[in-house]
Every structure is written in structure tokens, then in C-alpha cells.
Amino acid sequence: MLSVTEAFAITQKHLLDLGTESVALDAAPGRILRETIRADRDFPPFDRVAMDGIAIAFGAFSAGQRPFRVAGMQRAGQPRQTNPATDTCLEAMTGAMLPFGTDTIIRYEDLTLTDGLATIAIDDVQPGQNIHRQSTDRRAGDELILPGTRLRPADVAVAASVGKPTLIVSALPRIALVSTGDELVDVDTQPLPYQIRRSNTYLLRAALQTMGLSATLHHLPDDEPVLEAGLAELLATNDILILSGGVSAGKADFVPDTLARLGVMRQFHQVNQRPGKPLWFGTVGQQKTVFALPGNPVSTVVCFCRYLKPYLRAMLGQTPAPPQYAQLATPVTFRPPVTYFSAVSLQTDAAGGWLATPLPSSGSADFANLLTADAFAELPAESSEFRAGEPVLVWEL
């Protein structure tokens, strides 16, 4: 049986390449950038006044002058003005160009302004103060945003500031989420004693939405002809299928054989882990991928966090997330030689790191305990006892 590391590596070898598309700035948040955004000019593009006040020549101040006759005003959005003499000043507004003949800004709070005369009321004045010098942030041609960035509001603002009304981003996959099983009814239905409401596909769609992805929801019964017809239609119209249920060893688990008949090449089935052992992964050439997840909800979440989320990030060209570790707050003992995923809550320790507290669980069907979980701790199969304080890899929910 494959290890978690081996199974993960196989999924990463079969990333879809859906290409790129150009989107307007207002549609860019959450998308994955696929071009380099560079400064088209210096940041800031000129010596910029950083505080409302007056612009003076510091040499006059250092020579003892305190009153300055106001000779005009330099506003933001106005061409650069000139201070006519060393004993004069210009009122200058935040965001304006620094006037010619000046090199220091005195705040209004630090002077008196009466009858056209500005008198400096403080002695602690530094040359060049309250000026945001040209190119101190970035120079023209500098890289500002790199490919692989998931675009945030600040990224959109920077792109706008360099004159990019559209951005090249990764094209989004068409994703179908499919639940299977005769015991499942929809969320608005009162279940009979032997039924439960569907929740896994809602969980998966919500998880995809946090990644900026959308998906359609579908349900298929445990009936092979109906299952085959439904999956054939979904394969024809989607890039990625994510199934929940029907992949274990039960007599009604028809998904693996049905996918094989539809031409989906199995890349692996079953991983040496708990929960989530029945995970199935397959491909249709280089055009489509299928993840068939176990139906127990905790297994579904584990497989999404450990395999699907990294797969989608890599497929979209997003910069890889660095591994995250936490120290176990309490010891854990787990005897079977499998990789064990323990739901944990995370707290910050005194040093600013994470402490992971394992949460009690009655099994992979107990998804109510995920309400207080922040992540899964991955406990390797090579060990059976894990000490308090031991660092472990964590996968955030």
C-alpha cells in the first residue's frame, strides 16, 4: 500500500494545465497571477510632501531664521512650484511635489501662521524631514508582484497604480462535486430513520470557495447504470471530479469499477493512513483528474487538506505554501503502523510558535468535533508514540 508521501507525489505528477486568461482588475481578487508586475516609474515618482505644512530651505532655518513670508502654495496634483527666495516659504499639501528651492517640511502644528507670515515655533528641525523621497520605495522596472501570487486587495491596488487595467491569471477549472449513496438525502429533506443529510459536498464546496474556486453539486445513487451514466456526463463537462463515498470494499461501492469502465486510469487506490485509507485517484490523459474520497466526513476533510488543496494550488501555479509545524501539547500513542491524522486545536505559545492539542474523536464519522479543530496533525507511520513538545506537521482546515 502506498505511503502518504508516495500518494501525494503521484497527485503532483498529474497536474492539469488549463492555461491562462486575462481578467479585469475588479475580477482579479483571489485569482492566481501568471505574469510579473513591474513598477512603470519610481515609487514615489517625485520627492513627495509627507505632511501638510510649509516648505522651506533648511539653510535659512539653520542660520537662525524663524519667520518666513508665505509666497504661495504647492498643492497635490499641481506642477512643481518654485520658492522665490530663501526667506520665503510655500504652503505645501500632503502628496504634493516638493517645491524647487526647498528641502524641508515644517508641519502646521509646529508653526504659527498670521497675516501671510509663517513662524516656526520649534527648534528641533531636521533637514529633509517630512519628505518621502523619490524612488525610496521602489525604482522603475523593479518587480512588484510575482507570478504565483494569490491576488489580495493590496496587490490589485499596486497593479492599478502601475497602469494595469487587466491581469493575466490562471484559468479556473470546472469542478463537479459528487456524493454517492442511497442513505443520503438533501439538506432540506427530513431524513427517515435510516437516512442522513448530505453534508460532504457542501463542506467541499465551502472549502473550494475559500480558494476562490466554484463547483457544482451532484448526487448519484448506488445503482451502477445510473452511476455510470451520471459520471460519464460529468466527465464530459468538467476538468476535475471530486467524489465522496463508494470507494471502500463494500458490495455497494461501485465507484472504482465504474470509473474504470469510463476510461479513467487509476493512479492509486488506498493509502496507508487513517482516516482516509480508501482514497482513489485517477486521470483521463492529461485533460481530467478524478479524486474519489471516502464517504466518512472526517476522512473527506483529511484528504482535501492533505491532497486536494495542495493539488489545486500547484495546478493553478500558486506559490507553494511552506510546511507548517506545531509542537504537541499532549502525548499521543497510536499503535497501527499507519500515518495518523489527528484533529487538533492550535494555540500560540510564549515563543510565538504553535501548540497543537489533539481533540477527542469517536472515529472518522465524528465531524462535529471539527467545529473546534484548526488543523490536522500528521503523525508518521514510522512511530507509534509521540511526546508532548514533539514537532509535527500540521495541515490547516
N, C-alpha and C positions, 0 to 999 in steps of 0.2 A: 504494500500500500504506500502511496506517495506521502512524503512528509509535507508539512505546511510550506516550507521553503521551496520544495520542488514544485508543488502545485502552483504557488504564486509565480514562480519563474515561467511556467508554461503559459499562464494567462498573459504575462507581459510579452511573450513571443508572438502573440496573435492580436496585436493592437490594430484596430481599424484605422485607415487613413481616409477621412471624409473630406479632406481639403479645407479650404478657407472661403470666407465670404467677407464682403465689405458691408459694414453697418454704420448708420448714423450715430453721432455721439449720444443721443438720448436713448439709443437702444444698446449701448455698449456696457453699462454696468453689469458685472457678473460674468461677462464673456472673457475668453482667454485670448490675449493679444498674440498676434503672429507676425508682427513687424516691430522694428526698433523705432521708438520715438526720440528724436533728437531736438536739441534747442536750435531754433532758427535764428536766434540772436542772443546776446548776453542776457543773463538774469542777474540783477535788473539791467535793462538796456541802457541806462544812464545813471549818473550819480543822483540818487533819489532822496528827496527830503523825507525824513522819517517821523518828524513831529511838527505840528503847527507852531509857528513862531516867526522869528526874523532870521534872515541870512546875513552874516557879516564876514568881514575879513578878520581872521584871528589876530593878525599882526597889529591891528589897531587896538584890539582889546588888551593884548599883552603890553602895549605901550602906555596903557592906563586909561584909554578912552572908555567911558561908560554910556553916555547918551549918544544915540545915533538918530539922525534925521531919516524918517521913512521916505524913500524916494520912489516907492511903487510897490507892486505886488506880483509875486510869481505864483500862479495858480496851477493846479494839476490839470493836465491836458492842454497846456499852453506852451508855445515855443519858448525856448530858453531866453530869459531876460538878462540884462546886464546891470550890475550895481554901478552907478556912475562914479562913486568916489569911496575912499577908504573910511570917511567919516559918515557915510550914509549906509542904510540897510534896505533890504526889500523884505516886506512880509512874504512868508513862504508857507504854502499849504502842504500837508502830508500827501505824498505821491507826486509832487511836482519835481521838475528838473531843478537841480542846484544852479542858481544864477551864476553867470560869469562874474568874476571878481569877488566871489565869496567862497568860504571853505568851512564854515561852522554855522550850526543852527542853535539859536537860543530859544527855548520854549516860552510860550506866552506866560506860563506860570512863574517864570524866573525873571520877569521884567515888568516895568510899568509903561503904559502906552498912553500919552496925553498930548493933545494938540500936535499930532504928527511927529512926536519925539518919543522914541523907544529908549528907555533907560534900563540897563542891565542891573538887577538887584542882587546878584550873587557874585562871589569871587572864584568859585570852583568851576572853571570853564576849560574844557579840553579841546585842543584843535581837532577839527573833523568830527565833533560829536553830533549825534542825531542825524547822521548821513549814512544811507545804505549805498555803498559804493558799487559802481558798475562792475558786473561780472563776478561779484563776490560769491554768489550762489552757484551759478553755472556759466560756462562760456559757450559761445555759439559753436554748434557741432557736437557738444557733449551728449552722451547717451543719457536719456532721462528715464525711459521706461523700456524694459527689455522684453523680448518675446517670451511667452510662458507666464506672464503676469495675469492673474485674475483681476480684472479692472475694478477699482474702487472709485468712489466719488472723487477723491483727490487725483487719481490718475486721469479721470475724464477732464477735470479742471486743467491739469497740465497740458493735456492734448489740445484742449481748446486754446490755451494760451500760446501755443506754437502754430496755430492755424490749421488744425486737422479736423475738418468737419465730419470726416468718415475715418473709420479704423478697420484694418484687416484683422479678422478674428477667426478662430476655429469654427468650422461649420458644426452645427449641433446634430447629434444622432437622433434618429427616430426610434423611440423606445416603447415597447409594449410590456406591460406587467400582467402576468397571467397567474391566477390562482386556480388550483385544481382540487377536486374532492366533492363528493356528494353530501358531505356533512356540513358544507359551508353555505350560508345564506347571506344576503347583503345587509348592510348596516341598518337599513330602515325596516327590516323584517323582524317580527317576533319569532325567535327560534323555537322549534319543538324540542322536547327533552333530549333528543339525540343529535341536535344540531348546534352549531356555533356560528357567530357572525364572522364574516371575512374581515381581517384586520391587516394581514401581512402586506397586501398590495397597497393599502393606504399608508402603511409605515414606509414602504419602499418609495412610493411617490413623494412623500414628505421629505425623505432623505435626499432624493434627487433634486427636489426644489431648492434645498439649501445649497446645492452645487450649481444652481442656475439652469437645471435641466427639467424638461417636462416629459410626461409619459402618459399613455392611455391605459385604462384599466379594463381587464377582461377576466371572465371566469368560464372554465370548461369542466364538464362533469367527468366522472370516472367511467367513460364509455369510449372504447378505443376508436370506433369510426368517427364519432363526433369530435373527440380529442384530435384525431389526425387531420380532419377537415379544418378545424379551427386553427391549429398550429400552422398548417400549410398556408392559410390565408394571411396569418400574421407574419410569417416568414417572408412572404412576398412583398409586404408593405412596410417592413421595419428593418432597421440596421441591427438592433440588439433586442433579443427576447430575454426577459428575466422571469423565470417560472418559480412558483412556490408550491411545493408539495409534489407527491407522485414519483419521488426518485429513490425511495428506500427499497426494501426487499419484500414488501407486501404483495399479495396477489392482485391488488388493485393499483399498484404503482406502475402505470403504463408509459410514463414519460420517456425513459431511455429508449425503449424499443420503438416507440412512435417517432421520436426524433431520428433514429437510425433509418427508418423507412422513408423519411422525408429528405434524406441526403445530408443530414447534419453529421459531420465527422466528430466522433467522440475523442476528445483530447485527454480527459481523465474522468474517472468516476470513483469517488470515495477518497477521503484524505484522512490521515492518521491524526485526528483531532477530536475534541469533544468540547462543546457541542458542534455540530455541523459536519459530521463524518460523511453523510451521503452526497455531498456537493458534487454536481456534474457540470462539466464544461465542454463545449463543442463549438465547431466553426463550420461555416459554409464558404469554402475557398478563403479569399481574403476580403470578402464582402460583408459577412454577417457573423455575429457571435451569439451564443446562447449560454446563459447561466441558469442552471436548474438548481434551485436552493431547496434544502429540506423544509418541510412544512411547519415544524415547530418554530414558534416566533423568535425565541432567543437564538436558535440556530440561524434563522434568517438574518438577524441583526449582525451576528458574528461574521457570517460570510460576506455580508455587504461591507462591513468595516474593513475586513482583512483582505478581501479580493476585489470586490466590485468598485469600491470608491477609488483605490489606487489605480485600477484598470482605467476607469473613466478619466481620471486626472491625467494619466500618461497618454491616453488616446487623444485627448484634446490638446496635448502639448503644454500642459501646465507644469511649471517648475516643481520638481519633486519636493514633497514635504519631508523635512528631516525627521529621522526616527525620534520618538518621544519616550522618555523613560521616567519611571517613578519608583520610589522605594516602598516596599511592602510595609504597611503599618502593623500587620499581624502575620504570624507564620501561616503557611498553607501546606498541607500534606495531600498529595494526590497519587495514588498507587499505580493505576494502569499506565503502561508506557506510551502515552499519547500526549500531544500538545493540548494543554487545557486552557480554555479561555474563561477567566473568572470576571464576572461583573464587579466593578469597583467604583467607589466614590473617591474623588480626588480632593485633597486639601493641600494648601501651601504650608511648607514647613518654615522654620525660623531662618533658614538659609535661602529661601526663595524657590526651593525645589518642590516637587510634588510628593505627597504621601498617598499611597493607594490602599484603601481599606476594602477588603473583599466583602461582598454582600451575601447574605444567606440566600439560598435558592433551593426550590424543590425540584429543579430539573429544567430542561430546555423548553418546556411549555409554560414556565412561570415567567411571563413577560411583565407582570405587574411590578416585579422588583426592579425592572429597568427604569421605573419612574424616579428612583433615587440614584441611579447609576450615571456616571460621567464617561466611563470608558470600559474597555475590556483589557485585563492584564493577560499577556501571553506567557504562559508558563511552559517552558520547553519540555519535550518528552524525555530528554536525557537525565532529568532529575525527578525525584518524587517528593522531596522535602524542600521547602523554600522558607528561609529565615526572615524574620522581621528585619527591616533595613536593607534587604537584598534588592538591587535594582532590577526591574523587569520592564520589558517593552509594553507600552500601552497604546491602545487604539481608541481614539475618542469617538463617542457616539455622535 
